[in-house]
Amino acid sequence: MDKLTEHAELRVMRRLEIEAIIAGYPDISDDELKVLRDWFKREASALDVALVASNTDIREAYVVFRKEHIDRFTAADWLRGFAFAATVCIVVFGLAGLGS
């Protein structure tokens, strides 16, 4: 078996593991929740996420999990947005001041 095929099989096995955890949501352990968060943020490709999202057997649990843990804004997200907006304002006002 070549490395590419082996890697593809490992990804499928990992995705099935993730789907099994999601199937039990919200009655999962803190460790399982951490596994899900890490997988979505660090491991999953767009194709992996699409394949999980299209699994009709776990759709309801998946939608609730995404809403509660992946798609919501965190304090860090708000802080980054505020910092970006403040930077834009400083640049705009700085440029406006240079024109006078």
KAWO-V404429 format. One record per backbone hydrogen bond with DSSP energy under -1.0 kcal/mol. CO is the residue of the C=O (numbers start at 1). NH is the residue of the N-H. If there is no record, write none. Layout:
# KAWO-V404429
((CO	NH) (CO	NH))
This chain:
# KAWO-V404429
((2	6) (3	7) (4	8) (5	9) (6	10) (7	11) (8	12) (9	13) (10	14) (11	15) (12	16) (13	17) (14	18) (15	19) (16	20) (17	21) (18	22) (19	23) (21	24) (22	25) (24	27) (26	28) (29	33) (30	34) (31	35) (32	36) (33	37) (34	38) (35	39) (36	40) (37	41) (38	42) (39	43) (39	44) (45	49) (46	50) (47	51) (48	52) (49	53) (50	54) (52	55) (55	58) (58	62) (59	63) (60	64) (61	65) (62	66) (63	67) (64	68) (65	69) (66	70) (66	71) (74	78) (75	79) (76	80) (77	81) (78	82) (79	83) (80	84) (81	85) (82	86) (83	87) (84	88) (85	89) (86	90) (87	91) (88	92) (89	93) (90	94) (91	95) (92	96) (93	97) (94	98) (95	99))
